[in-house]
Amino acid sequence: MRFLDEYGKLESDFNDILFNLSSYNSLNTLAYSPGGIVYEGALEFKKQAKNNGFKKAQSEGMIYWAKNTAFIKQGLIESIDAISVEFINLYCNEIDTICCEDAAIIISEKKLIERAFLWGNLLEKTYILDYNDVVASEFYSYLSLIYRGQDNTPSFDWTSGQFNSHLSEAITETINNFPNSKAAKEFNEYLELLAAESFKKTDKIDEYLKNKLK
């Protein structure tokens, strides 16, 4: 966890420096160039960043540097216990396949439910471990994404106020298939409330979410 914390701080510091470089526009030809030309210096910079544990990422045509999951796993997976391997694999999956971008959920409803399920399973194994807070944060973050959605992909329809039927179907499937899982226990409570409110957003739903997902 000390390694991951320091790595995250280094990632942030690296990007702060990157964005303030006078050469940023030339480096950004890695992502965007009107003439389609990537500058040689940008390619060399990308190579050096990779050699030092980062990978190029981009959003809205702007490059930044992100954690490299191959770098994280290198020399680590073989040295840690099975539960920690499970954690690292989930942690790296969040980096390699992000769930959200531009205030929108960009993975399927099924994948969204699956991630909550997997983080929930891990949460029940990590109460005395140093990364328990990270696991809990990920689990409840996914509950929020499922229950509320994001600004551009809300769980309740803007017009009708109706809860996303694909989400409710995926929630029900998890409850039926894995009734004793951490996720299923949480889902069942929310699904019962949704059913009582005819699967529409109401004051009771708002109050529940306010108290549950602080």
C-alpha positions as CSV (number, residue, x, y, z in Angstrom):
1,M,0.0,0.0,0.0
2,R,2.9,2.4,0.6
3,F,4.1,1.6,-2.9
4,L,0.7,2.3,-4.4
5,D,0.2,5.5,-2.4
6,E,3.6,6.8,-3.4
7,Y,3.0,5.8,-7.0
8,G,-0.3,7.7,-7.0
9,K,1.4,10.8,-5.7
10,L,4.1,10.5,-8.3
11,E,1.5,10.2,-11.0
12,S,-0.2,13.4,-9.8
13,D,3.1,15.3,-9.5
14,F,4.2,14.1,-12.9
15,N,1.1,15.3,-14.6
16,D,1.3,18.7,-12.8
17,I,4.7,19.1,-14.3
18,L,3.6,17.8,-17.7
19,F,0.7,20.2,-18.1
20,N,3.0,23.2,-17.3
21,L,5.7,22.3,-19.8
22,S,6.3,24.8,-22.5
23,S,6.6,21.8,-24.8
24,Y,3.3,20.3,-23.9
25,N,1.6,21.1,-27.2
26,S,4.3,19.3,-29.1
27,L,4.1,16.3,-26.7
28,N,0.4,16.3,-27.2
29,T,0.8,15.4,-30.8
30,L,0.7,11.9,-29.3
31,A,-3.0,12.4,-29.0
32,Y,-3.9,15.2,-31.4
33,S,-2.2,16.8,-34.4
34,P,-4.1,18.6,-37.1
35,G,-1.6,17.4,-39.7
36,G,-1.4,13.9,-38.2
37,I,2.3,14.4,-37.4
38,V,3.6,13.1,-34.1
39,Y,6.8,14.9,-33.2
40,E,10.0,12.8,-32.6
41,G,10.4,14.4,-29.2
42,A,7.0,13.2,-28.2
43,L,7.7,9.6,-29.2
44,E,10.9,9.7,-27.2
45,F,9.1,11.2,-24.2
46,K,6.5,8.4,-24.4
47,K,9.3,5.8,-24.4
48,Q,11.0,7.4,-21.4
49,A,7.7,7.6,-19.5
50,K,7.1,3.9,-20.2
51,N,10.6,2.9,-19.0
52,N,9.9,4.8,-15.8
53,G,6.6,3.1,-15.0
54,F,3.9,5.1,-16.7
55,K,1.7,4.8,-19.8
56,K,0.2,7.4,-22.0
57,A,-3.5,8.1,-21.6
58,Q,-5.8,10.7,-23.1
59,S,-9.1,12.4,-22.5
60,E,-10.8,14.8,-24.9
61,G,-7.7,15.0,-27.1
62,M,-5.3,15.8,-24.2
63,I,-2.6,13.4,-23.1
64,Y,-1.6,12.6,-19.5
65,W,0.3,9.9,-17.8
66,A,-1.3,7.0,-16.0
67,K,-0.2,4.2,-13.8
68,N,1.2,1.2,-15.8
69,T,-0.4,-2.0,-14.5
70,A,2.3,-4.2,-16.0
71,F,4.8,-2.1,-13.9
72,I,2.6,-2.6,-10.8
73,K,2.4,-6.4,-11.3
74,Q,6.1,-6.9,-12.3
75,G,7.8,-8.7,-9.5
76,L,4.8,-8.3,-7.2
77,I,2.2,-10.9,-8.0
78,E,4.6,-13.8,-7.3
79,S,5.5,-12.3,-3.9
80,I,2.0,-11.7,-2.3
81,D,-0.7,-13.9,-0.9
82,A,-3.9,-15.0,-2.9
83,I,-6.1,-12.3,-1.4
84,S,-3.6,-9.6,-2.2
85,V,-3.3,-11.0,-5.8
86,E,-7.1,-10.7,-6.1
87,F,-6.9,-7.1,-4.9
88,I,-4.1,-6.1,-7.3
89,N,-5.9,-7.7,-10.2
90,L,-9.1,-5.7,-9.4
91,Y,-7.1,-2.6,-8.7
92,C,-5.3,-2.9,-12.1
93,N,-8.5,-3.6,-13.9
94,E,-9.9,-0.3,-12.7
95,I,-6.9,1.4,-14.3
96,D,-6.9,-0.6,-17.6
97,T,-10.7,-0.4,-18.1
98,I,-12.1,2.7,-16.5
99,C,-15.8,2.7,-15.7
100,C,-16.5,6.3,-16.2
101,E,-15.5,9.3,-18.2
102,D,-16.9,12.8,-18.8
103,A,-19.5,12.3,-16.0
104,A,-20.9,9.2,-17.7
105,I,-20.7,5.5,-17.1
106,I,-19.0,3.8,-20.1
107,I,-19.2,0.2,-19.2
108,S,-22.4,-2.0,-19.5
109,E,-24.9,-2.4,-16.7
110,K,-23.8,-6.1,-16.4
111,K,-20.2,-5.1,-16.0
112,L,-21.1,-2.4,-13.4
113,I,-23.0,-5.0,-11.3
114,E,-20.1,-7.5,-11.7
115,R,-17.6,-5.0,-10.4
116,A,-19.7,-4.3,-7.3
117,F,-20.0,-8.0,-6.8
118,L,-16.3,-8.7,-7.0
119,W,-15.3,-5.7,-4.8
120,G,-18.0,-6.8,-2.3
121,N,-16.6,-10.4,-2.2
122,L,-13.1,-9.0,-1.5
123,L,-14.4,-6.7,1.2
124,E,-15.5,-9.6,3.2
125,K,-11.9,-11.0,3.2
126,T,-9.9,-7.8,4.0
127,Y,-11.2,-6.4,7.3
128,I,-7.8,-6.7,9.0
129,L,-5.7,-5.8,5.9
130,D,-4.1,-2.4,5.1
131,Y,-6.0,-2.0,1.8
132,N,-9.5,-2.6,3.3
133,D,-10.3,1.1,3.1
134,V,-9.5,1.0,-0.7
135,V,-11.7,-2.0,-1.2
136,A,-14.6,-0.5,0.8
137,S,-14.3,2.7,-1.1
138,E,-14.5,0.9,-4.5
139,F,-17.4,-1.2,-3.4
140,Y,-19.5,1.7,-2.2
141,S,-18.5,3.8,-5.1
142,Y,-20.0,1.1,-7.4
143,L,-23.1,1.0,-5.3
144,S,-23.5,4.7,-5.9
145,L,-23.0,4.3,-9.6
146,I,-25.6,1.6,-9.7
147,Y,-28.1,3.3,-7.4
148,R,-27.7,6.9,-8.6
149,G,-25.7,6.8,-11.8
150,Q,-23.8,9.8,-13.0
151,D,-24.8,13.2,-14.4
152,N,-24.9,12.0,-18.0
153,T,-26.0,8.5,-17.3
154,P,-28.4,8.6,-14.4
155,S,-30.0,5.4,-13.0
156,F,-33.4,7.0,-13.0
157,D,-34.7,8.3,-16.4
158,W,-34.7,12.1,-16.7
159,T,-38.3,12.2,-18.0
160,S,-40.2,9.4,-16.4
161,G,-38.2,9.0,-13.2
162,Q,-38.2,5.2,-13.8
163,F,-35.2,3.1,-12.6
164,N,-33.1,1.6,-15.4
165,S,-34.7,-1.8,-16.2
166,H,-31.3,-3.3,-17.3
167,L,-29.8,-2.5,-13.9
168,S,-32.8,-4.0,-12.0
169,E,-32.5,-7.1,-14.1
170,A,-28.8,-7.5,-13.5
171,I,-29.3,-6.8,-9.8
172,T,-32.0,-9.5,-9.6
173,E,-29.7,-11.9,-11.4
174,T,-26.9,-11.4,-8.8
175,I,-29.4,-11.8,-5.9
176,N,-30.7,-15.1,-7.4
177,N,-27.3,-16.5,-8.3
178,F,-25.3,-15.3,-5.2
179,P,-27.8,-14.7,-2.5
180,N,-25.2,-14.7,0.3
181,S,-22.8,-12.3,-1.3
182,K,-22.1,-8.9,0.1
183,A,-23.4,-7.3,-3.1
184,A,-26.6,-9.4,-3.1
185,K,-27.4,-8.4,0.5
186,E,-27.0,-4.7,-0.4
187,F,-28.9,-5.1,-3.7
188,N,-31.8,-6.9,-2.0
189,E,-32.4,-4.0,0.4
190,Y,-32.4,-1.4,-2.4
191,L,-34.5,-3.6,-4.7
192,E,-37.2,-4.0,-2.1
193,L,-37.3,-0.2,-1.6
194,L,-37.5,0.3,-5.4
195,A,-40.3,-2.1,-5.7
196,A,-42.2,-0.4,-2.9
197,E,-41.8,2.9,-4.8
198,S,-42.9,1.4,-8.1
199,F,-39.3,1.7,-9.4
200,K,-39.6,5.5,-9.5
201,K,-37.4,8.1,-7.9
202,T,-39.2,9.4,-4.8
203,D,-38.3,11.3,-1.6
204,K,-37.9,7.9,0.2
205,I,-35.4,6.9,-2.4
206,D,-33.5,10.2,-2.0
207,E,-33.5,9.9,1.7
208,Y,-32.2,6.3,1.6
209,L,-29.4,7.2,-0.8
210,K,-28.4,10.2,1.3
211,N,-28.1,8.0,4.4
212,K,-26.6,4.9,2.7
213,L,-24.0,6.5,0.5
214,K,-22.6,9.5,2.4
